[in-house]
Amino acid sequence: MPETDYKTVLPEGWTRPRGFAHAVVAGGTRSVRISGQLGKQNGQGEVAAGSDFGTQWRYAMENLVTVLKAAGGEPKQIVMLRAYVTDINAFKTSGPAIGEAWGATLGKHFPAMTLVQVSALIDPHARVEIEGEAILP
């Protein structure tokens, strides 16, 4: 598969962020916008009641990558992620599980990203929803 023209942006004098890029410049011919993916296994059914934050994050990332691959893309072509969480403290305390899930799905690829706390998601058991954008060559 051809490489996407992809370059992260780091303004002069700024500290490199951990786990994301401030901005991404990407060139290609096709864009893929992936709807928010919930933390349910294989995109099926509902989010399991009582499932922990790290597990939901992993399933949401796996689902996002599965949808991207079905569209003909690869994780390294993701240029933007938006994560919606119902508990920012759960995100902060789930760092190791999030890092493990990130490595398993995106490796060392760090696109631009926004993280937002929301009061609720569409599934009453959901704690995480992640959407993304990719540029394909």
C-alpha positions as a printed Julia matrix, in Angstrom:
137×3 Matrix{Float64}:
   0.0    0.0    0.0
   1.45   3.45  -0.89
   2.52   5.71   1.94
   0.43   8.7    2.96
   2.34  11.99   2.93
   2.32  12.61   6.69
   4.2   15.13   8.84
   3.59  16.13  12.44
   3.83  19.8   13.41
   5.8   21.0   16.43
   6.06  24.8   16.74
   9.54  26.1   17.47
  10.26  26.2   21.19
   7.31  23.98  22.13
   7.72  20.75  24.08
   6.84  17.62  22.13
   3.46  16.36  23.45
   3.19  12.86  24.83
   0.83  10.53  22.97
  -0.38  12.88  20.24
   0.72  15.59  17.78
  -0.32  19.26  17.97
  -1.15  19.12  14.27
  -0.63  16.89  11.26
  -0.09  17.84   7.63
  -1.17  14.98   5.38
  -1.47  14.64   1.65
  -3.41  12.01  -0.18
  -6.32  11.54  -2.5
  -9.02  10.09  -0.25
 -10.22  10.95   3.23
 -11.98   8.6    5.61
 -14.04   9.91   8.52
 -14.8    7.25  11.08
 -17.86   7.65  13.27
 -17.51   7.41  17.02
 -16.74   3.87  18.11
 -17.83   2.63  21.51
 -16.0    0.24  23.8
 -17.89  -2.9   22.81
 -16.18  -6.01  21.55
 -16.12  -6.36  17.74
 -18.58  -3.48  17.36
 -21.42  -5.8   18.39
 -24.34  -5.32  20.75
 -24.06  -3.06  23.74
 -21.22  -2.02  25.99
 -20.87  -4.57  28.8
 -22.2   -3.24  32.09
 -19.38  -2.66  34.56
 -16.59  -2.96  31.99
 -13.57  -0.94  33.08
 -12.29   2.18  31.35
  -9.15   0.55  29.93
 -11.12  -2.3   28.37
 -13.6    0.12  26.8
 -10.73   2.25  25.43
  -9.11  -0.84  23.88
 -12.34  -2.02  22.25
 -13.1    1.48  20.91
  -9.6    1.72  19.37
  -9.86  -1.8   17.92
 -13.27  -0.96  16.43
 -11.96   2.28  14.92
  -9.04   0.47  13.27
 -11.35  -2.31  12.02
 -13.62   0.24  10.35
 -10.6    2.04   8.83
  -9.21  -1.21   7.43
 -12.64  -2.04   5.96
 -12.42   1.33   4.14
  -9.01   0.37   2.73
  -6.83   2.25   5.2
  -4.15   1.5    7.77
  -3.61   2.92  11.27
  -0.56   4.97  10.17
  -2.91   6.96   7.91
  -4.97   8.31  10.83
  -4.46  12.08  11.11
  -7.0   12.98  13.81
  -8.7   11.29  16.76
 -11.42  12.66  19.01
 -12.09  10.83  22.26
 -15.17  11.5   24.35
 -15.05  10.19  27.91
 -17.56  10.36  30.73
 -14.9   10.55  33.45
 -11.62  12.38  32.85
 -10.2   11.01  36.11
 -10.79   7.45  34.89
  -8.82   8.39  31.77
  -5.97   9.76  33.87
  -5.8    6.72  36.15
  -6.03   4.23  33.26
  -2.78   5.33  31.64
  -1.1    1.89  31.48
  -4.19   0.23  29.94
  -4.62   3.09  27.46
  -0.93   2.92  26.52
  -1.15  -0.83  25.98
  -4.27  -0.45  23.82
  -2.62   2.36  21.84
   0.48   0.26  21.18
  -1.59  -2.72  20.09
  -3.69  -0.68  17.63
  -1.59   2.31  16.51
   1.93   1.36  17.56
   4.1    4.46  17.74
   1.81   6.5   15.48
   0.56   9.67  17.23
  -1.96  11.72  15.23
  -3.49  15.0   16.33
  -6.03  14.34  19.07
  -8.74  15.97  21.15
 -10.02  14.57  24.45
 -13.33  15.83  25.82
 -15.3   14.91  28.94
 -19.04  14.6   28.3
 -21.95  13.95  30.64
 -23.14  10.81  28.84
 -22.81   8.72  25.68
 -25.52   6.97  23.63
 -25.06   3.62  25.4
 -25.78   3.93  29.14
 -22.76   1.73  30.0
 -20.34   3.52  27.65
 -17.49   5.45  29.2
 -15.48   6.0   25.98
 -16.27   6.91  22.37
 -13.52   7.52  19.8
 -13.85   8.9   16.27
 -11.14   9.48  13.71
 -10.05  10.83  10.37
  -7.55   9.27   7.97
  -5.99  10.38   4.7
  -5.34   7.59   2.21
  -2.95   7.9   -0.74
